[in-house]
Amino acid sequence: MAEDDKYVKDGTVDYRNNPAIKKETGTWRACPYILGNECCERLAYYGINTNLVNYLKFQMNESSVVAVNNVTNWSGTCYVTPLLGAFLADAYLGRYWTIAAFSIIYVFGMTVLTLSASVHGLKPPCDDQNNTCHPKGIQIGMFYLGLYLIALGTGGIKPCVSSFGADQFDDSEETEKKKKSSFFNWFYFSINIGALVASTVLVWIQTNVGWGWGFGIPAVAMAVAVVSFFSGTRLYRNQKPGGSPLTRIFQVIVASFRKFKVKIPRDSSLLYETADEESAVQGSRKLDHTEQLSFFDKAAVETQSDKIKGSVNPWSLCTVTQVEELKSIIRLLPIWATGIIFSSVYSQMGTLFVLQGNTMDLHMTNSFEIPSASLSLFDTISVIFWVPVYDRVIVALARKFTGHKNGFTQLQRIAIGLVISIFAMLIAGTLEMVRLRTVREHNYYEMKHIPMSIFWQVPQYFVIGCAEVFTFIGQLEFFYEQAPDAMRSLCSALSLITTALGNYLSTFLVNIVTDMSTRIGGPGWIPDNLNYGHLHYFFWLLAVLSVLNFGFFLFVAKFYTYKKAIGPSS
């Protein structure tokens, strides 16, 4: 084998910081450790998130609205902290060390949370006779300390793991490049294996055995995730950190405004770029010039004062690649924004779907009841079903009609998921109308569980799972592929921020509709006893917002311009 063919050509290095050897590192030989880490980490996360609304309502003695808002606020924070992790990964630590460091914080948070639910004096004292708990200040503080340490820990894992897995495939090798798209499908598959265990086994343990065990098992799973990740160290390909991406972005903005009056040459080849084959940005290929957002091209115009100074001042003169990095981020933002409403729809599985299920008949058999939070397993089953069907069947069929190597473009895949999510809200709203009609007809207002099977919720969970496979996986791949090479963790974090904002939007909408619907003295849309409420109105509201969001997506997707990299994978 020639020396040039021995090493990968994308600039990645091995654990000793030497150029990665093609036949000894990366590809699917490294991915099982990454997928194992993600599976266990997601089991830990969903082991907390899936049933959290019930813990807050019955163990922390919070009202329905407060519990729902605290769940969505915490979930939202779990998707904001990735901005910090992404910045550290891209700028200083690299993805490997960021995942490693934040995983340890995660384990510590899980330990604190487990102690808060199991140790006498730290767990809320409960009156078993009246089935009520009365947590004190230190107990509330300990619980939320553990919860938000987990939110911090997940911030270094979420934005890096999918990108780190994709880094194991060299774009310059056509056989490896083809496997990358499949990796994103199986990455999401592994997430949902963890979620399946969480929504079945762990929720049952939390409901029937105790919250100490229910939180302790996810803590052990997170420790296993750390061990799995470190076990693959020798096989990983690591992308070198390229310096602070935020600094480079601000340099282009500042340089553009400093040269506000400078004219841009018609010939783009006159714009400033390094003469070297490699980009000035470490870990990134050069990017070709694009015509859109031409104002920022001013930052790459070399003026007389730039030439006089001799050495380049990055706050006055930037390369074309640096300018195109900023343009790529700006072009992503409208597509990014359309994920917020979708995430609001998705967040209902852990909040209002659970509270809706609490009012229904939980019996699977005469003696066995299924916890309402466990219905999310049908979302997971849906994902586990649709991922291989999409990867093996739908792609092959779509390829015959579209001619695209992946069946659908990433934007087409996202759009299909947005449409499917509308039907999920329509189904949920229709079910609630039928449930309330049953309540009215038989005067079940004060009945805790009306004689209507909780399994009528299965379609809404299953449809959301199908929407996930199209939209969430499409977003993962889209943000990775369209991100500049040295900003991939940042762009992965941006895609996660839509989930955070979706959760915060859900909190905002719940607060608004609660305030508006209770002003005249009525119980409102979402009272503690849903039999007196109008939960279906909230689901209709999300359906209408989803339709408007889909229309906006079609508009911005029509004008989207894909990035152009100068390199092996362009």
C-alpha positions as CSV (number, residue, x, y, z in Angstrom):
1,M,0.0,0.0,0.0
2,A,1.3,3.5,-0.9
3,E,2.1,5.7,2.0
4,D,-0.6,8.2,0.9
5,D,-3.2,5.5,0.9
6,K,-2.3,4.4,4.4
7,Y,-3.8,7.4,6.2
8,V,-7.2,9.0,6.0
9,K,-7.4,12.2,4.0
10,D,-9.8,14.2,6.1
11,G,-7.2,15.4,8.6
12,T,-8.4,13.3,11.5
13,V,-5.9,11.9,14.0
14,D,-5.8,8.9,16.4
15,Y,-5.7,8.9,20.2
16,R,-2.0,9.7,20.1
17,N,-2.6,12.7,17.9
18,N,-0.9,11.0,14.9
19,P,-2.6,10.9,11.4
20,A,-5.3,8.2,11.6
21,I,-4.5,4.9,9.8
22,K,-7.3,4.0,7.5
23,K,-7.4,0.3,8.2
24,E,-7.0,0.5,11.9
25,T,-9.4,3.3,12.9
26,G,-12.9,4.6,12.3
27,T,-15.8,3.3,10.2
28,W,-18.1,0.7,11.7
29,R,-15.3,-0.8,13.8
30,A,-15.4,2.3,16.0
31,C,-19.1,3.0,15.9
32,P,-20.4,0.2,18.3
33,Y,-18.7,1.9,21.2
34,I,-20.2,5.3,20.3
35,L,-23.7,3.8,19.7
36,G,-23.4,1.8,23.0
37,N,-22.6,5.1,24.8
38,E,-25.5,6.8,23.2
39,C,-27.9,4.0,23.9
40,C,-27.0,3.9,27.6
41,E,-27.0,7.7,27.9
42,R,-30.4,8.0,26.4
43,L,-31.7,5.2,28.7
44,A,-30.5,7.4,31.6
45,Y,-32.1,10.6,30.2
46,Y,-35.4,9.1,29.3
47,G,-35.4,7.1,32.5
48,I,-35.7,10.5,34.2
49,N,-37.7,12.5,31.6
50,T,-40.4,10.0,30.6
51,N,-42.1,9.9,34.1
52,L,-40.8,13.2,35.5
53,V,-44.2,14.9,35.3
54,N,-45.7,12.3,37.6
55,Y,-42.8,12.5,40.1
56,L,-43.2,16.3,40.3
57,K,-47.0,16.1,40.7
58,F,-47.2,13.3,43.3
59,Q,-43.8,13.3,45.1
60,M,-43.0,17.0,44.9
61,N,-46.6,18.0,45.3
62,E,-46.8,20.3,42.3
63,S,-49.9,21.2,40.4
64,S,-50.5,20.0,36.8
65,V,-49.5,23.3,35.2
66,V,-46.4,23.8,37.4
67,A,-45.3,20.2,36.9
68,V,-45.7,20.4,33.1
69,N,-43.8,23.7,33.0
70,N,-41.0,22.4,35.2
71,V,-40.6,19.3,32.9
72,T,-40.5,21.4,29.7
73,N,-38.2,24.0,31.3
74,W,-35.7,21.3,32.4
75,S,-36.0,19.5,29.0
76,G,-35.4,22.8,27.3
77,T,-32.3,23.5,29.4
78,C,-30.9,20.0,28.5
79,Y,-31.0,21.3,24.9
80,V,-29.5,24.8,25.6
81,T,-26.4,23.6,27.4
82,P,-25.2,21.9,24.2
83,L,-24.1,25.4,23.0
84,L,-21.5,25.4,25.8
85,G,-20.4,21.8,24.9
86,A,-20.3,22.6,21.2
87,F,-18.2,25.7,21.7
88,L,-15.6,23.8,23.9
89,A,-15.5,20.9,21.4
90,D,-15.0,23.1,18.3
91,A,-12.7,25.6,19.9
92,Y,-10.5,23.8,22.4
93,L,-11.1,20.3,23.6
94,G,-12.3,18.4,20.5
95,R,-15.3,16.1,20.6
96,Y,-13.6,13.2,22.3
97,W,-12.5,15.0,25.5
98,T,-15.7,17.1,25.6
99,I,-17.8,13.9,25.7
100,A,-15.5,12.4,28.3
101,A,-15.5,15.4,30.7
102,F,-19.2,16.1,30.5
103,S,-20.1,12.4,30.9
104,I,-18.5,12.5,34.4
105,I,-20.6,15.5,35.4
106,Y,-23.6,13.6,34.1
107,V,-22.8,10.6,36.3
108,F,-22.4,12.9,39.3
109,G,-25.8,14.5,38.6
110,M,-27.5,11.1,38.3
111,T,-26.0,10.1,41.7
112,V,-27.3,13.3,43.4
113,L,-30.7,12.7,41.9
114,T,-30.8,9.1,43.1
115,L,-29.8,10.1,46.6
116,S,-32.6,12.7,46.7
117,A,-35.1,10.0,46.0
118,S,-33.8,7.3,48.2
119,V,-31.9,8.6,51.3
120,H,-34.0,9.3,54.4
121,G,-33.9,13.1,55.1
122,L,-33.3,13.9,51.4
123,K,-36.4,12.3,49.9
124,P,-39.8,14.0,50.4
125,P,-41.7,12.7,53.5
126,C,-45.1,11.3,52.3
127,D,-48.4,10.6,54.0
128,D,-49.3,7.1,52.7
129,Q,-52.8,7.3,54.1
130,N,-53.7,10.5,52.1
131,N,-51.2,9.7,49.3
132,T,-49.6,13.1,49.6
133,C,-46.0,14.3,50.0
134,H,-44.6,17.4,51.5
135,P,-41.1,18.2,50.4
136,K,-39.0,20.7,52.4
137,G,-36.5,23.2,51.1
138,I,-33.4,21.1,51.3
139,Q,-35.2,18.2,49.6
140,I,-36.4,20.4,46.8
141,G,-32.9,21.9,46.4
142,M,-31.2,18.5,46.4
143,F,-33.6,17.2,43.7
144,Y,-33.2,20.2,41.4
145,L,-29.4,20.2,41.9
146,G,-29.2,16.7,40.6
147,L,-31.6,17.4,37.8
148,Y,-29.7,20.5,36.5
149,L,-26.3,18.8,36.9
150,I,-27.7,16.2,34.4
151,A,-28.8,19.1,32.2
152,L,-25.2,20.4,32.3
153,G,-23.7,17.0,31.7
154,T,-25.9,16.3,28.7
155,G,-24.7,19.6,27.2
156,G,-21.3,18.1,26.3
157,I,-22.7,14.9,24.9
158,K,-25.7,15.8,22.8
159,P,-23.9,18.1,20.3
160,C,-20.8,15.9,19.9
161,V,-21.8,12.2,19.8
162,S,-23.6,12.2,16.4
163,S,-20.8,14.4,14.9
164,F,-18.1,12.3,16.5
165,G,-19.7,9.1,15.0
166,A,-19.9,10.7,11.6
167,D,-16.2,11.8,11.9
168,Q,-15.4,8.0,11.7
169,F,-16.2,8.0,8.0
170,D,-13.8,9.7,5.5
171,D,-15.6,11.7,2.9
172,S,-12.7,11.2,0.5
173,E,-13.5,7.5,0.4
174,E,-16.7,6.9,-1.6
175,T,-17.4,3.6,0.2
176,E,-17.1,5.2,3.6
177,K,-19.1,8.3,2.6
178,K,-22.1,6.1,1.6
179,K,-22.1,4.5,5.0
180,K,-22.4,7.9,6.8
181,S,-26.0,8.5,5.9
182,S,-26.8,5.0,7.2
183,F,-25.0,5.8,10.5
184,F,-27.4,8.6,11.3
185,N,-30.3,6.2,10.9
186,W,-28.7,3.6,13.2
187,F,-27.6,6.3,15.6
188,Y,-31.2,7.3,16.1
189,F,-32.2,3.6,16.3
190,S,-29.8,3.2,19.3
191,I,-31.3,6.2,21.0
192,N,-34.7,4.6,20.9
193,I,-33.5,1.2,22.2
194,G,-32.5,3.1,25.3
195,A,-35.8,5.0,25.3
196,L,-37.7,1.7,25.0
197,V,-36.2,0.2,28.1
198,A,-36.7,3.5,29.9
199,S,-40.4,3.8,29.0
200,T,-41.2,0.2,29.9
201,V,-38.9,-1.3,32.6
202,L,-37.9,1.9,34.3
203,V,-41.3,3.5,34.4
204,W,-42.8,0.3,35.9
205,I,-40.1,0.2,38.5
206,Q,-40.6,3.9,39.4
207,T,-44.4,3.4,39.7
208,N,-44.4,0.0,41.5
209,V,-41.1,-0.5,43.2
210,G,-39.9,3.0,44.1
211,W,-38.2,6.1,42.8
212,G,-34.8,5.3,44.4
213,W,-34.5,2.2,42.2
214,G,-36.2,4.1,39.4
215,F,-33.5,6.7,39.4
216,G,-30.6,4.5,40.5
217,I,-30.8,2.1,37.5
218,P,-30.4,5.1,35.0
219,A,-27.4,6.2,37.1
220,V,-25.8,2.8,36.6
221,A,-26.7,2.9,32.9
222,M,-24.9,6.3,32.6
223,A,-21.8,4.8,34.2
224,V,-21.9,2.0,31.6
225,A,-22.2,4.6,28.9
226,V,-18.9,6.1,30.1
227,V,-17.1,2.7,30.1
228,S,-18.4,2.0,26.6
229,F,-17.1,5.3,25.3
230,F,-13.6,4.9,26.7
231,S,-13.4,1.3,25.5
232,G,-13.2,2.5,21.9
233,T,-10.5,5.1,22.4
234,R,-7.8,3.4,20.3
235,L,-10.2,3.0,17.4
236,Y,-11.5,6.6,17.1
237,R,-10.7,9.2,14.5
238,N,-10.5,12.6,16.1
239,Q,-11.1,15.9,14.4
240,K,-8.7,18.6,15.6
241,P,-10.4,21.6,17.2
242,G,-10.3,24.6,14.8
243,G,-10.3,27.4,17.3
244,S,-13.3,29.4,18.5
245,P,-16.0,29.4,15.8
246,L,-17.8,32.3,17.5
247,T,-14.6,34.4,17.3
248,R,-14.4,33.7,13.6
249,I,-18.0,34.7,13.1
250,F,-17.6,38.0,15.0
251,Q,-14.4,38.7,13.0
252,V,-16.3,38.6,9.7
253,I,-19.1,40.7,11.1
254,V,-16.7,43.3,12.5
255,A,-14.6,43.4,9.3
256,S,-17.7,43.8,7.1
257,F,-18.9,46.8,9.0
258,R,-15.4,48.3,9.2
259,K,-15.4,48.1,5.4
260,F,-19.0,49.3,5.0
261,K,-18.2,51.7,2.1
262,V,-15.7,49.3,0.3
263,K,-16.9,48.1,-3.1
264,I,-16.9,44.3,-3.7
265,P,-15.0,43.3,-6.9
266,R,-17.1,41.6,-9.6
267,D,-14.4,38.9,-9.9
268,S,-14.7,36.8,-6.8
269,S,-11.2,35.4,-7.3
270,L,-9.9,38.8,-6.2
271,L,-11.3,38.2,-2.7
272,Y,-8.7,37.3,-0.1
273,E,-7.9,33.6,0.5
274,T,-4.8,31.8,1.6
275,A,-2.6,30.5,-1.2
276,D,-2.1,27.2,0.6
277,E,-4.1,24.1,-0.4
278,E,-5.5,23.8,3.1
279,S,-7.8,26.3,4.7
280,A,-6.5,28.8,7.3
281,V,-9.1,27.3,9.6
282,Q,-7.6,24.2,11.2
283,G,-9.7,21.1,10.6
284,S,-11.7,22.7,7.7
285,R,-11.7,22.4,4.0
286,K,-11.8,25.6,1.9
287,L,-15.3,26.8,1.0
288,D,-16.1,28.1,-2.5
289,H,-17.5,31.6,-2.8
290,T,-21.3,32.0,-3.1
291,E,-23.3,35.0,-4.3
292,Q,-25.9,35.3,-1.5
293,L,-25.4,37.6,1.5
294,S,-22.8,39.5,-0.5
295,F,-22.5,42.2,2.2
296,F,-20.2,39.9,4.2
297,D,-17.9,39.6,1.2
298,K,-16.6,43.0,2.2
299,A,-14.6,41.3,5.0
300,A,-12.6,39.5,2.3
301,V,-11.8,42.6,0.2
302,E,-8.1,43.4,0.6
303,T,-7.7,47.2,0.9
304,Q,-4.6,49.4,0.6
305,S,-4.3,49.6,4.4
306,D,-4.4,45.8,4.7
307,K,-1.5,45.6,2.3
308,I,0.5,48.2,4.1
309,K,0.3,46.5,7.5
310,G,2.0,43.4,6.1
311,S,0.6,40.9,8.6
312,V,-3.1,40.1,8.4
313,N,-5.4,41.5,11.1
314,P,-8.3,39.0,11.3
315,W,-10.6,41.7,12.6
316,S,-10.1,43.6,9.4
317,L,-9.4,41.0,6.7
318,C,-10.9,37.5,6.6
319,T,-10.6,34.7,4.1
320,V,-13.4,33.6,1.7
321,T,-13.7,30.4,3.7
322,Q,-14.2,32.3,6.9
323,V,-16.9,34.5,5.2
324,E,-18.6,31.4,3.8
325,E,-18.6,29.8,7.3
326,L,-20.8,32.7,8.5
327,K,-23.0,32.6,5.4
328,S,-23.5,28.8,5.9
329,I,-24.7,29.5,9.5
330,I,-27.1,32.3,8.4
331,R,-28.5,30.2,5.6
332,L,-29.2,27.4,8.1
333,L,-31.2,29.6,10.5
334,P,-34.6,29.8,8.7
335,I,-34.6,26.0,8.3
336,W,-33.5,25.7,11.9
337,A,-36.4,27.9,13.1
338,T,-39.0,25.5,11.6
339,G,-37.9,22.8,14.0
340,I,-39.2,24.8,17.0
341,I,-42.9,24.1,16.5
342,F,-42.2,20.4,15.7
343,S,-40.3,20.1,19.0
344,S,-43.3,21.6,20.8
345,V,-45.5,18.9,19.4
346,Y,-42.9,16.3,20.3
347,S,-42.6,17.6,23.9
348,Q,-46.3,16.8,24.6
349,M,-45.4,13.1,24.9
350,G,-43.7,13.7,28.2
351,T,-46.3,16.1,29.6
352,L,-49.9,16.4,28.4
353,F,-50.1,13.0,26.8
354,V,-49.1,11.5,30.2
355,L,-51.7,13.6,32.1
356,Q,-54.3,12.7,29.5
357,G,-53.4,9.0,30.0
358,N,-53.7,9.4,33.8
359,T,-57.5,9.9,33.4
360,M,-58.0,6.7,31.4
361,D,-58.3,3.0,32.2
362,L,-54.8,1.8,32.8
363,H,-55.6,-1.9,33.0
364,M,-53.9,-4.3,30.5
365,T,-55.4,-7.3,32.4
366,N,-57.7,-7.5,35.4
367,S,-54.6,-7.4,37.7
368,F,-52.0,-5.4,35.8
369,E,-52.0,-1.7,35.2
370,I,-49.7,0.0,32.8
371,P,-48.2,3.4,33.9
372,S,-49.5,6.2,31.7
373,A,-45.9,7.4,31.0
374,S,-45.1,3.9,29.6
375,L,-47.3,4.6,26.5
376,S,-44.3,6.5,25.1
377,L,-42.9,3.0,24.4
378,F,-45.2,3.1,21.3
379,D,-43.3,6.1,20.1
380,T,-40.1,4.2,20.5
381,I,-41.5,1.1,18.9
382,S,-42.6,3.3,16.0
383,V,-39.0,4.6,15.6
384,I,-37.5,1.2,15.9
385,F,-39.9,-0.1,13.2
386,W,-39.5,2.9,10.8
387,V,-35.7,3.3,10.9
388,P,-34.9,-0.1,9.2
389,V,-38.0,0.3,7.0
390,Y,-36.8,3.7,5.9
391,D,-33.2,2.6,5.5
392,R,-33.8,-0.6,3.6
393,V,-37.2,-0.1,1.9
394,I,-38.3,3.5,1.6
395,V,-34.9,4.8,0.4
396,A,-34.8,2.1,-2.4
397,L,-38.3,2.9,-3.5
398,A,-37.9,6.7,-3.4
399,R,-34.6,6.4,-5.3
400,K,-36.4,5.0,-8.3
401,F,-38.7,8.1,-8.5
402,T,-36.3,10.9,-7.3
403,G,-33.0,9.6,-8.6
404,H,-31.4,10.9,-5.4
405,K,-28.8,8.5,-3.9
406,N,-30.5,8.8,-0.5
407,G,-34.1,8.5,-1.8
408,F,-35.0,12.0,-0.5
409,T,-33.0,15.1,0.0
410,Q,-32.5,16.0,3.6
411,L,-35.0,18.9,3.2
412,Q,-37.6,16.7,1.6
413,R,-37.2,14.2,4.5
414,I,-37.7,17.0,7.1
415,A,-40.8,18.2,5.2
416,I,-42.5,14.8,5.3
417,G,-42.0,14.6,9.0
418,L,-43.5,18.1,9.6
419,V,-46.7,17.0,7.7
420,I,-46.9,13.7,9.7
421,S,-46.6,15.7,13.0
422,I,-49.8,17.7,12.1
423,F,-51.8,14.4,12.1
424,A,-50.4,13.5,15.5
425,M,-52.0,16.6,17.1
426,L,-55.2,16.0,15.2
427,I,-55.4,12.4,16.5
428,A,-54.6,13.5,20.1
429,G,-57.3,16.3,19.9
430,T,-59.9,13.9,18.5
431,L,-59.2,11.4,21.2
432,E,-59.7,14.1,23.9
433,M,-63.0,15.1,22.3
434,V,-64.2,11.5,22.5
435,R,-63.0,11.2,26.0
436,L,-64.7,14.3,27.2
437,R,-68.0,13.3,25.5
438,T,-67.8,10.0,27.4
439,V,-67.3,12.0,30.6
440,R,-70.3,14.3,29.9
441,E,-72.7,11.4,28.8
442,H,-72.0,9.3,32.0
443,N,-71.2,12.1,34.5
444,Y,-67.7,10.8,35.1
445,Y,-66.3,14.2,36.1
446,E,-65.0,13.1,39.5
447,M,-63.9,9.6,38.4
448,K,-60.1,9.2,38.5
449,H,-59.9,6.7,35.6
450,I,-62.8,6.7,33.2
451,P,-63.7,3.3,31.6
452,M,-61.9,4.1,28.3
453,S,-58.7,2.2,27.6
454,I,-55.4,4.1,27.6
455,F,-54.4,2.1,24.5
456,W,-56.6,4.6,22.5
457,Q,-53.5,6.8,22.9
458,V,-51.3,4.4,20.9
459,P,-52.0,6.0,17.4
460,Q,-50.8,9.5,18.5
461,Y,-47.6,8.1,19.9
462,F,-47.0,5.9,16.9
463,V,-47.5,8.8,14.4
464,I,-45.1,11.1,16.3
465,G,-42.5,8.3,16.2
466,C,-42.9,8.1,12.4
467,A,-42.6,11.9,12.2
468,E,-39.3,11.7,14.2
469,V,-37.7,9.3,11.8
470,F,-38.2,11.8,9.0
471,T,-37.7,15.1,10.7
472,F,-35.3,14.6,13.6
473,I,-32.9,12.3,11.6
474,G,-33.2,14.5,8.6
475,Q,-32.2,17.5,10.8
476,L,-29.2,15.5,12.2
477,E,-27.9,14.7,8.8
478,F,-28.7,18.1,7.3
479,F,-27.0,20.2,10.0
480,Y,-23.9,17.9,9.9
481,E,-23.6,18.0,6.1
482,Q,-24.3,21.7,5.7
483,A,-22.1,22.8,8.7
484,P,-18.6,24.1,7.9
485,D,-16.1,21.4,8.9
486,A,-14.8,23.2,12.0
487,M,-18.3,24.2,13.2
488,R,-20.1,20.8,13.1
489,S,-20.5,20.6,16.9
490,L,-21.8,24.1,17.0
491,C,-24.3,23.3,14.2
492,S,-25.4,20.1,15.9
493,A,-26.0,22.2,19.0
494,L,-28.0,24.6,17.0
495,S,-30.3,21.8,15.8
496,L,-30.7,20.8,19.5
497,I,-31.6,24.3,20.5
498,T,-34.8,23.9,18.4
499,T,-35.8,21.2,20.9
500,A,-35.0,23.6,23.8
501,L,-37.0,26.4,22.2
502,G,-39.8,24.0,21.5
503,N,-40.0,23.0,25.1
504,Y,-39.9,26.7,26.2
505,L,-42.6,27.5,23.6
506,S,-44.8,24.8,25.1
507,T,-44.3,26.3,28.6
508,F,-45.2,29.7,27.2
509,L,-48.3,28.4,25.4
510,V,-49.5,26.5,28.5
511,N,-49.1,29.6,30.6
512,I,-50.9,31.8,28.0
513,V,-53.8,29.5,27.5
514,T,-54.1,28.9,31.3
515,D,-54.2,32.6,32.0
516,M,-56.6,33.4,29.1
517,S,-59.0,30.5,29.7
518,T,-59.3,31.0,33.5
519,R,-59.9,34.8,33.4
520,I,-63.7,34.5,33.6
521,G,-63.5,32.1,36.5
522,G,-63.8,28.8,34.6
523,P,-61.5,25.7,35.1
524,G,-59.6,26.6,31.9
525,W,-58.2,24.4,29.2
526,I,-55.7,22.4,31.4
527,P,-57.1,22.2,35.0
528,D,-55.8,19.6,37.6
529,N,-58.9,17.6,36.8
530,L,-58.9,17.3,33.0
531,N,-62.5,16.1,33.0
532,Y,-63.5,19.7,33.5
533,G,-61.0,21.1,30.9
534,H,-60.6,21.5,27.1
535,L,-57.3,19.9,26.5
536,H,-58.3,19.2,22.8
537,Y,-58.2,23.0,22.2
538,F,-54.5,23.0,23.1
539,F,-53.9,20.1,20.7
540,W,-55.8,22.0,17.9
541,L,-53.7,25.1,18.6
542,L,-50.5,23.1,18.0
543,A,-52.0,21.6,14.9
544,V,-52.7,25.0,13.4
545,L,-49.2,26.3,14.4
546,S,-47.8,23.2,12.7
547,V,-49.6,23.9,9.4
548,L,-48.4,27.5,9.4
549,N,-44.9,26.2,10.2
550,F,-45.0,23.8,7.3
551,G,-45.9,26.6,4.9
552,F,-43.0,28.6,6.2
553,F,-40.7,25.6,5.7
554,L,-41.7,25.2,2.1
555,F,-41.0,28.9,1.4
556,V,-37.5,28.9,3.0
557,A,-36.5,25.5,1.6
558,K,-37.3,26.6,-1.9
559,F,-34.6,29.3,-1.7
560,Y,-32.0,27.4,0.3
561,T,-28.4,27.3,-1.2
562,Y,-26.2,24.3,-0.3
563,K,-22.7,25.0,0.8
564,K,-19.8,24.3,-1.7
565,A,-16.7,22.8,-0.2
566,I,-13.4,22.7,-2.2
567,G,-12.2,19.2,-1.3
568,P,-12.8,15.5,-1.6
569,S,-16.5,15.6,-0.7
570,S,-17.6,18.7,-2.6
